Amino acid sequence: MSNKLVIKTLLFQTLLSTVLKGASSDKIRMITDLLHIKLNNGELKLTVTDGNNYVVVSQKGIEGEDFDLVVAYELFSKLIMKCTSEYISLVPNEEFLEVVADGSYKINLPADVTGEDYPDPQMDSDISKALTLDPLVMKKVINANTKALATTLEEPT
């Protein structure tokens, strides 16, 4: 494995902080301590799980060669969030992930977990379909709930 990913630090920090909102650290299930990083055809996907649900954040147009790996998210995220350089490079090797930013750092990869342990959900990229509501339906919902709506801006006691 001598692939390499190059990404703007601020973008990567934003993606990482977003996906980690779905992470949990369950000491019984090792997969909850891990972050799946996959670069495929210029699309970067970051995946975490709380043991029941998976959170996936993706970004298209990322430079680099395809790779698929898993790292412990706590140490990795602490390192990434402290980076101040303009770009971050991730260089995976067989036993570790090299992070090149303000310096060069090596993070050990778990030996018994691979990206195959994570699902690859397919989502409809046109979110506007999911958010389109019929105005008549909205009017009915509002009218049905008018009794529950406050008439004044008072704080509840």
Phi and psi in degrees as a GROMACS rama.xvg file:
@    title "Ramachandran Plot"
@    xaxis  label "Phi"
@    yaxis  label "Psi"
@TYPE xy
-131.441  32.5784  SER-2
-74.7877  166.391  ASN-3
-148.169  140.65  LYS-4
-119.998  132.907  LEU-5
-122.685  127.64  VAL-6
-147.704  149.802  ILE-7
-63.6665  136.086  LYS-8
-58.4802  -48.696  THR-9
-61.8392  -39.1322  LEU-10
-64.3666  -46.4765  LEU-11
-64.7831  -39.8836  PHE-12
-62.2946  -40.1887  GLN-13
-65.3034  -46.3125  THR-14
-61.0047  -44.1556  LEU-15
-65.4385  -45.9187  LEU-16
-65.1494  -32.2929  SER-17
-67.9118  -49.276  THR-18
-68.8608  -31.7316  VAL-19
-71.6166  -9.35642  LEU-20
-65.3244  -21.7086  LYS-21
-97.3217  2.60232  GLY-22
-87.3999  153.904  ALA-23
-142.512  161.439  SER-24
-118.335  82.4916  SER-25
-91.0946  112.515  ASP-26
-64.7101  -20.7558  LYS-27
-79.2885  -36.5443  ILE-28
-108.676  105.861  ARG-29
-59.1579  -30.8767  MET-30
-62.5706  -22.5277  ILE-31
-75.063  -12.5154  THR-32
-94.5706  4.94365  ASP-33
-115.947  154.909  LEU-34
-120.909  126.148  LEU-35
-94.1246  124.978  HIS-36
-117.127  121.783  ILE-37
-134.41  127.774  LYS-38
-115.882  119.395  LEU-39
-140.322  117.65  ASN-40
52.6933  42.9658  ASN-41
80.5872  4.37388  GLY-42
-109.791  121.072  GLU-43
-95.0326  128.955  LEU-44
-123.089  129.827  LYS-45
-113.102  130.804  LEU-46
-133.197  135.978  THR-47
-133.714  167.345  VAL-48
-142.745  152.098  THR-49
-100.8  8.91596  ASP-50
104.355  -26.4337  GLY-51
-116.222  -40.7126  ASN-52
-117.491  150.664  ASN-53
-111.938  139.055  TYR-54
-114.891  127.209  VAL-55
-123.362  130.202  VAL-56
-120.06  132.765  VAL-57
-130.986  154.942  SER-58
-143.723  127.524  GLN-59
-92.8685  162.738  LYS-60
79.6524  31.1478  GLY-61
-97.0372  133.091  ILE-62
-76.9649  140.999  GLU-63
145.015  169.581  GLY-64
-91.7834  147.629  GLU-65
-58.8126  137.03  ASP-66
-157.449  167.451  PHE-67
-148.637  116.105  ASP-68
-151.19  169.433  LEU-69
-129.679  135.503  VAL-70
-131.979  160.197  VAL-71
-70.9393  121.251  ALA-72
-71.9332  -30.1204  TYR-73
-63.979  -53.6292  GLU-74
-64.8705  -43.9329  LEU-75
-61.5536  -47.1607  PHE-76
-67.0312  -36.5476  SER-77
-61.2456  -43.2764  LYS-78
-64.269  -48.6078  LEU-79
-63.7526  -41.267  ILE-80
-67.9584  -20.6083  MET-81
-91.6357  -6.22558  LYS-82
-70.1324  140.014  CYS-83
-121.569  -5.17965  THR-84
-69.8447  163.532  SER-85
-70.0098  -35.8483  GLU-86
-126.09  152.523  TYR-87
-119.678  136.773  ILE-88
-114.467  134.488  SER-89
-113.138  122.554  LEU-90
-123.013  101.34  VAL-91
-78.0565  142.199  PRO-92
-124.944  -177.998  ASN-93
-62.9875  -40.0411  GLU-94
-111.099  -14.0677  GLU-95
-150.147  165.057  PHE-96
-110.693  123.464  LEU-97
-93.0223  125.051  GLU-98
-106.984  119.348  VAL-99
-114.082  115.694  VAL-100
-147.768  -101.137  ALA-101
-73.5641  -17.2911  ASP-102
-161.029  -164.382  GLY-103
-118.839  124.165  SER-104
-128.03  145.139  TYR-105
-115.905  127.304  LYS-106
-116.273  123.88  ILE-107
-64.8806  141.77  ASN-108
-95.9414  140.261  LEU-109
-64.228  136.392  PRO-110
-76.8788  -28.1918  ALA-111
-108.294  12.5804  ASP-112
-127.716  135.457  VAL-113
-128.107  173.478  THR-114
-64.5981  -16.8468  GLY-115
-68.0739  -15.7614  GLU-116
-77.8092  -7.09358  ASP-117
-110.006  138.002  TYR-118
-73.4319  162.459  PRO-119
-119.645  81.6028  ASP-120
-66.8146  142.57  PRO-121
-105.874  125.196  GLN-122
-120.652  154.001  MET-123
-72.7168  121.143  ASP-124
-78.8101  -10.9094  SER-125
-94.4762  85.4417  ASP-126
-68.9686  -18.5311  ILE-127
-61.1525  -29.0108  SER-128
-62.7469  -40.511  LYS-129
-72.6999  -22.7827  ALA-130
-102.117  1.9246  LEU-131
-83.0276  119.402  THR-132
-119.278  144.714  LEU-133
-72.6717  125.808  ASP-134
-57.6244  -32.8416  PRO-135
-66.515  -37.6993  LEU-136
-65.804  -43.5563  VAL-137
-61.4882  -40.3998  MET-138
-63.1693  -41.8006  LYS-139
-64.1072  -40.51  LYS-140
-63.7234  -44.1143  VAL-141
-65.4148  -45.2311  ILE-142
-63.0968  -38.3757  ASN-143
-68.0462  -24.3404  ALA-144
-107.482  11.2121  ASN-145
-62.156  -33.7788  THR-146
-64.8191  -27.9976  LYS-147
-86.2266  -12.623  ALA-148
-79.0533  141.031  LEU-149
-71.229  142.975  ALA-150
-95.452  -18.8932  THR-151
-129.936  164.579  THR-152
-95.0907  58.3249  LEU-153
-98.7866  148.422  GLU-154
-78.5677  140.811  GLU-155
-66.6995  148.133  PRO-156
